[in-house]
């Protein structure tokens, strides 16, 4: 869902500025499809994630410039994403009115739900009730469903400052939720869950018909796994981070599980996901619907055995998503793209946005 939108270039940069670093993808059009042109990423150490890259626009712009030079990017227009933890999102039921009055009714609802003054927020909405449903119901339809999204103006300004300093044009700004759906779900209309395990937080989305009906941010992520390993093995956080992806460092991998050292952290994530499933089941829109599968992504999802562990705990089919599935790329690059894919889901989804048009 775009909060603002300018222009329609033929090549786009998707830039994901996260707590663990920056991920950048350039896609360009080829025969009406998005093709991977180049990509780059920079990582921060587990002890660097307490500060936000958005608070140092000149420094972050310098990082972007270096990445673009090394990756040999050619696009100058950027799509970037607002983190799920920083925005308000809710499905509303509002009276069916004319366009101008409709916006007023949505704003009235927003004032009731959002704890900060609306003057400090940028509001966007998407009508979920389809034209066909509206036409079929006729005068009997009194209310429609609307997805409301609100972002702090101060946060939006930080993104604008970063890209201005980098000499890039911010073509559009949307939520990471829609970027993840675009990259990992596509046109799949089933009811599913996306779990994005980041450095400091894990985002949980329940998606129906391509719309995020439930979104939560859990303050547990990959850094917690790293610190658990550091304590258990008596090594530095940096050493534990480098060991995390190698199961040989922790002994044999239990069947359907993860190394014991990570289990206390993983069980927190599993419990929060189970709670999210209960919340979704209580929604009016969820009646008669059940989550059919879980897509796992994010750098933290590369932890060996995490997909099997969550599948066993949740009694659901859990698998790692493939953000490259809807993108053209050189076939010989596939093994490398498989290795890095979970880290790039948001960036790929952002860069794909303009191709939907």
C-alpha positions, 0 to 999 in steps of 0.5 A, spaced: 500 500 500 503 506 497 503 512 502 505 516 496 507 515 489 511 518 483 512 516 476 513 509 473 521 508 471 523 502 467 528 500 473 527 500 480 531 499 486 528 496 492 531 498 499 530 495 505 533 499 511 533 494 517 536 493 524 541 488 521 543 492 515 541 494 508 539 490 503 538 493 496 535 489 489 535 492 482 529 489 478 528 492 471 523 490 465 524 484 460 518 482 456 513 485 461 516 481 467 521 483 473 528 481 472 534 481 477 539 486 475 543 486 481 543 486 488 547 488 495 547 488 502 551 490 508 550 487 515 551 490 522 554 486 528 549 483 533 552 489 538 550 494 533 543 493 532 541 498 538 541 504 534 537 505 528 540 507 521 535 512 520 537 516 525 544 518 521 541 519 514 548 522 511 552 516 514 546 511 511 546 515 505 554 513 504 553 506 505 548 506 500 552 510 495 558 504 496 553 499 495 550 502 489 557 503 486 560 496 488 553 493 485 553 497 479 546 499 479 543 504 474 536 505 477 535 512 481 528 511 483 527 507 489 521 504 493 522 503 500 518 500 506 516 502 513 517 496 518 511 493 521 513 495 528 512 502 526 505 503 523 498 502 525 494 497 521 487 495 522 481 492 518 475 497 519 467 497 518 465 504 515 458 506 512 458 506 505 458 513 503 460 517 497 468 518 496 469 525 500 464 523 505 468 516 505 474 519 507 471 523 513 468 516 516 475 513 515 478 519 519 473 519 524 474 511 526 482 512 525 481 518 531 478 513 535 483 507 534 490 511 533 493 514 540 497 520 537 494 526 533 492 524 526 496 531 524 502 527 526 500 521 521 500 519 514 493 515 513 492 511 507 486 506 506 484 500 501 477 498 500 476 491 501 469 490 499 469 489 492 465 492 486 462 486 485 460 485 492 457 492 492 453 492 486 450 485 488 448 488 495 445 494 492 442 498 497 442 493 502 449 494 503 450 499 509 458 498 511 464 496 507 471 493 509 477 498 509 484 496 511 487 503 514 494 504 514 497 510 518 505 512 519 508 517 523 510 523 519 517 524 522 518 516 520 517 518 513 521 524 513 527 520 516 526 515 509 526 521 505 532 525 508 536 518 507 535 518 500 535 525 498 542 525 501 544 519 497 542 522 491 536 518 489 528 519 488 524 516 492 518 513 488 514 510 493 513 508 500 509 502 502 509 497 508 513 491 509 507 487 509 505 488 502 512 487 500 512 481 503 506 479 500 508 481 493 514 477 494 512 471 497 505 470 496 503 473 489 496 471 487 495 465 492 488 467 495 489 462 501 489 463 508 496 463 510 501 466 515 508 469 514 513 469 519 519 474 518 525 473 523 529 479 523 535 481 527 531 484 533 524 483 531 519 477 528 513 480 524 507 475 524 502 476 518 496 473 517 494 474 510 487 472 506 486 474 499 492 477 499 491 482 504 494 482 511 488 482 516 492 481 522 499 484 523 504 483 529 511 485 531 514 480 536 520 483 540 524 477 539 529 476 533 536 473 530 540 477 535 537 473 541 539 466 538 546 469 537 546 471 544 544 465 547 549 461 543 554 466 545 553 464 553 552 457 552 558 456 548 562 462 552 564 465 546 563 472 543 557 475 540 561 476 533 563 468 534 556 466 535 553 469 529 558 466 525 557 459 528 549 460 528 548 457 521 553 451 521 549 445 525 556 442 526 557 447 531 552 445 536 552 437 535 547 433 532 540 436 529 534 433 533 529 430 528 524 435 527 527 440 532 533 445 533 539 445 537 538 445 544 541 452 545 536 455 541 530 452 544 528 457 549 528 463 544 525 459 539 519 457 544 518 464 545 517 465 538 512 459 537 508 461 543 507 468 540 505 465 533 500 461 537 497 467 540 497 470 533 493 464 531 488 465 536 487 473 535 486 471 528 481 466 529 477 471 533 476 476 528 469 477 524 473 476 518 476 470 520 470 466 521 470 459 517 477 460 515 483 457 518 491 458 516 493 453 511 500 454 511 506 458 514 511 462 510 518 463 514 523 468 511 528 473 514 535 472 516 533 469 522 529 464 518 536 461 516 537 458 523 538 450 522 531 446 523 527 452 525 522 451 520 521 444 522 521 446 529 515 451 528 512 446 524 512 441 529 510 446 535 504 449 531 502 443 527 502 446 521 506 446 514 512 451 515 517 452 509 521 458 507 519 462 502 522 464 495 522 471 494 525 470 487 520 465 484 516 471 481 523 474 478 527 472 472 534 471 474 540 467 471 539 460 472 546 459 474 545 464 480 540 459 483 544 456 488 547 463 491 540 466 490 537 460 495 542 461 500 541 469 501 533 469 499 530 469 506 534 476 507 532 479 501 524 478 501 522 485 503 527 488 498 525 484 492 517 485 494 519 493 494 522 493 487 517 489 484 511 494 486 512 498 480 511 492 475 504 490 478 502 496 475 
